[in-house]
Amino acid sequence: MRVSRFFYLFVFVLCLSQCKDKKGEQQEKVVGNELAFTIKGNIKNAPVQEVILKKMTPNGWTSVDTANMDNGGNFKFKGTTPEADFYRIFVSDSLTFIVIVDEEEILVNGDFVQGPKSLVITGSSGTTQFYAFANKLQSWDSTEIDLQKQVNMANGDESLQRRLKIHQLKKSLFIKTYIDSIQPTLAVFYMKDFLNPEEEMEYLTGLSQKIDTVLAKSKYTKAFSNDLQEIKNALVQKEQSTQNASVAVGMPAPEIALPDPNGKVIPLSSLKGKFVLIDFWASWCGPCRAENPHVKRVYDQYKGKGLEIYGVSLDADKRAWTNAIDKDQLPWLHVSDLKYWNSSVVAQYGIEGIPATFLLDKKGVIIARNLRGEELSAKLAEVLK
């Protein structure tokens, strides 16, 4: 399964052992027109250091405050927000976590040595829902990635493909059932992003209407509605794109000129004279990450014979993008405008889901599309003899 283009809120999820909302304290404390909040934390066995609070913005996670941890591992943030919102606390590179600020006081307790699984967050109903769902989804994602690997290794075995598709359908049913079983909080905007809008447009439209009755004033409610309309428009454009077949095999690949992690713009056209694999991916895309080891093997095998890979990321967070490049050890060219699904290349190449690939010959003409696993190996063996 390729990851849906409707993954609106990119977040780094860590599995927590417990996350509870405080009983009897559901009223937000409002100062003027804003919600006043306090986040109190205690992380045992942590080195005394600065803790950073970041807020989700259209440009990714933006720092809004810092706090100094005392010798006992205590820290505190106080602030106001125009409305309930997504925040992320950075204790260290290995210990960061999401908090939905929707109540007056939120408490965080944990142990630095034991890591994320030791964390207990109380006081926020949204945060409780967020992690309860994330923890349950992990097993579904793990199984899906394993099945995808088996499909790749078995060269597209039909029985395995059916198993994978059935699992994906059951996963979608689980997500919808879970959403329908809870009173919507901001966490729902995270949950719904795991549904493919092309397959679940009717459900998502109904969900948007339901959320509008509960969270009518939230900026995320308006964004959700706008996103659905954009998806509907994109589906129309997709049909038009299919008709003109501007990125069909045999057509010159449209120009891409995006910056690499260092800010240097690398035009696709600058690679003419080589066979080029354009690889659309993202750090948050499980199937992409599962495919990366195979892509790396073919790159190592054919880079000396004239192959170059031009990785185009649909990430929105630069740090997540570059960390994935380093972790997966991907030594080829990488570019991104960090605009997520709003990147111009999405419409330009008719990208509906990732991973997606285009293989170009030395003249920049598309000679194959969406090759993966052994199909990719076979095609490269054919053209790079």
N, C-alpha and C positions, 0 to 999 in steps of 0.2 A: 504493500500500500504506500502510495506517495502521500506526504503530509499535506493536509488541507491548507489552502491559501488563506483560510479564515482564522489563523492563529493570532488574533488581534493583540492580546496582551502577552508580550514575551516576558517570562519570569523564570528565575532560577529556583527550582523547587528542591528543598531538602526535606527528607523524611523525619518527622517528629514523632516521638513516642506518645506524647499527650498534648492536647490543646483544648482548653475548656473556656467557656464563657462564664462570667460571674452571674450567679442567680440574683434576681431582684434588682439589678442595676442596669436596666436597659435604656434609661433615659440619657440622651446626650446632653452634656453641659455646653450651652451656647453662650458665647461672649460676643455681643453685638450680633452680627450675622454669621459668625464663625464658630466652629466646634473647638473648644479648648480641651487639650489632651495632655496626659502625662504617661510616659513609658518608663517604668522602673525595671531595672534588670540586675540580676546577680548571677555571675558566671564563676563558679568555683574553679580554683586552680588555674586561673587565667593570668598571664603576665600583665602587669600594670601597663595599660596602653590607652590610646585614644580610640574611642568607638565612634563610628560614623553612621549618621542617619540619612538615608536617601529617599527621595519621593519619585514615584512614577510620573513622568511627563511625556509629552509627545516626542521628545528627543531622547527618551530612555531614562535611566536612573540618574537623578540629579541630586547632589549633596545639598542638604538643607540645614544640617546642624552637626556638631561634634560634642562629645562628652568624655571627660577623663574618668577612667575606671580607678577606683581606690584600691588599697591593698586587700580588701575583702572581696574584690570582684564586683563591687556595686557601681552602677552608673544610672543616670537619669536624663531623660529628654522631656522638655516641656515646650509646647507650641500650640498653634492654632491652625486650622485648615478650613477653607470655605465649605467643605463638605467631606464626608467619609471618603477615604482614599487609600491607595496602596503605598506602603512604605517598606523599606528594606534596611535591615540593620547589619552593618559590617563590623564584626568583632575582630576577624582576621580573614585572610584569603580562604582559609579552610572552614570558617564558621560565619556564614551569612544566612539570613533567613527573612522571609516575608512576614510583615505584620499589616493587617488591615485595620487602620485607625477608624473605628466607628463608635467608640465609647470613650468615656472621660478618663478612665485609668486602665492601663494594660500592664500586666506583670509578666516578666520573662525570667525564668530560672533554668540553670543548666550547669553542666560541668565541661570545662574546656578540654580536658583530657578525654572524656568519653565522647565528645563531639556532638553533632546535630541530634542524634537519637536521644540524648539526655534532656533535650529542651522541653520545657513545659510553659505554654503561653496561656494566660488566663485573662478574662476581661473583655474579649472581643468575639462576638458571635460570628462575624465574618471570617475571622482567622480560624476559628474552630472548624467551620465548614470547609475552608480552603484546604487545610491539611488532612481532614478526614477524607475528603475526596482524593487528594493527591496520593495519600497512602494506599487507598484502594486501587487507584489507577495504575500504580507501579507494576503490579502483577500482570495486568492486562498488557501493558507496554512491553514488559520483559518477554512474555510469551510471543507477542507479535514480532519482536526483533529476532527471536530465536527461529520462528517459522520463516521469516524473510531470509535469514541466513541459509536455512535448509533449502528453500526454493532456489536461491542463487547457486548453491553448491550442486544441486540436482539438475541444473540446466533447465529450469522451468518445468519440472515434473507436474503434470496436471493434477494429480491427487493432492500434492502438497499445496498447489495454488488454490484448490478448492478449500482445503483446511484453513489456509490463510484468510481467504475471503469470508468463510463462515465465522472465523474468530473476529474479524473486523466488524462484521454485522452484529455479533453478540456484544462486542465492546461498545458500539454506538448505542445499542439498546440499553446497556448498563448505564451509560452516561445520561441518556434521556430519562430513564427511570429514577436515577439519583436526583437529577435536577427537579423532577416533578414531585419528589418526596419531601422537599425542604421549603421553608419560607425564604424567598430570595433575599440574599444580601449581595454585597459586591463580589463575593466569591463566585457567583453564578457567571459573571463576565469572564472569569478564568475557565470555568468548566465548559462553557458552550464553545470555546475555541478549539476543542478537540473533536468537534463534529464537522464533517465535510459539508459545506453549504450547498454544493451542487446536488448532493444526495438528500440533504435534510432541510431544504429551503422552506417547505411547508411547516415543519416543526419549529424552526428558528423564527419564522414570522409570527407564529402563535406565541412563542416564548417572549419575543420582543413586546408584544401587546400585553402579556401578563406582567412583565417587569415594569412596564410603563405605569401600571396601576399601583405598584409598590414603591418604586424608586424613580418616580416621575422627574424629580429635580436633579438627579445625578447626571453629570456630564457623560458618564459611560452609557447611560440609557440612550441619550441622543446619538452618541457615537455608534452604538450598536445598530440603531435604526438606519443611520446614514450608511454604515458598512453594508447592511443588507441590500440597500438600494444600489450601492456601487457594485455589489456582486451580481445583482440582476442585470445591471447595465453591462457588466463584463461578460456575462453569458451571451448577451446579444452580440457584443463585439467578437466573442469567440466564434460564433457562427459565421460572422462576416469574414473573420480572419481565416477560417477554414475554407471559405469559398475562394478567397484570393490566393490562398496557399503561398503567402510571402516567405514562409520559412520551410517550405517543402524541400524534400531531397531534390537536388539539381539546381536550387536557387542560391544566389550569392548570400552569404550570411550577413544580416544587417550589422552595421557598425556598432560596437560598444566601446565607450571610452570612459572608464571609471577609475577612481584612485585605488592604489594598493594600500596596505596597512600603514605605510610611511607617508601617504599623501600624494605619491607620484601617479599621475594619470597614465594608464597603459592602454593604448588603443588596440583593439582586436586586430585591426588591419596591419599593425606593425609586425605581426607574426606570420605574414604571408611568406611562403617559401618553406613552411613546415606544415605537417599534418597537425591539426589542433583539435583537441577535445574540449569543447565548452561544457563545463560542469556546473549546473545550477544546484546549489545546496544551501545549508544553514546549520549553525551549531546546534539549534534546537530540534533539528530533523533527525529522529531516530533511524529511519531507513537510510538516510544519507550517511550517517556516521557508521552504520553497519556495513555499507558498501565501500567506505573509504579504504580499508585494508586491501581489497581487490584492486581498486583503482591505483593504489600505490604500487602494487606488484606489477601491473602492466606498464606503469610509468617507468619504473626501474628497468623493466625489460626492454622498452622501446625508446627511451629518451635519447639513447645514442644513435638511433636510426632515424631521427627526425621528428619525434613526437613531442609536442608541447601541450600542457594542460592549462586552460584558462578558467580558473575557478571563480564563479560569480556567486557571491553570498547574498542571501536575502535576510541577513541579520539586521537588527536595529541597534544592537549593543556591541560596540567595537571590542570591548574587553572579552566578551563571550566569543566573538568571532576569532580573535587572535589566539585566545586560549585553546580553542578547538583545533586551530591549525597546528599549534605547538603540541598538543596532547596526541593528536592523530598522526603527527609527523608527516605533514603534507608539504613537500619541498617545491611544489610548482608555483606558478603565478596565481595570485589571489587579488581580486578587486571587489569593491562594494561601495555603494553610495549610502549604505546603512538606512535605507528608507523602507525596509521590510517589503511587504507586497505592494507598496506604493512606488517602488522603483520603476523607472521607465522601461527597463528591459523586460518586465513581466508581460506587459501588453505587446511590446515589440516582438517578442519571441513566442507569444501565445502560451506562456507558462501557466498551467493549471494546477500543478503540484510538483513537488520535488521529492527525490532527485529527478533531474531532467538533463539530458545530454544531447549535444549536437557534434558530430564529427565532420571536420572540414578538410578538404584536400589542400594542396600547396597554393592553390589560387584563391582560397577562401570560399569555395563552393561546398554547400552541405551535401555530404555523401551518405550520411546515416543519422538516425535520430533515436534517442532513448535506448541506447545499447547498455546492457548491464551484464555483469557476471561473465559467463563463458561466451555469450554473444559478442561482447566487447572484445574479448581476447581473440576470438576467431576473426573478427573484422580487421583488427590491427595486424594480425598475422598475414592477412590477405594483402593489405595495402602497403605494409612495411616489410616486404620480403628482404 
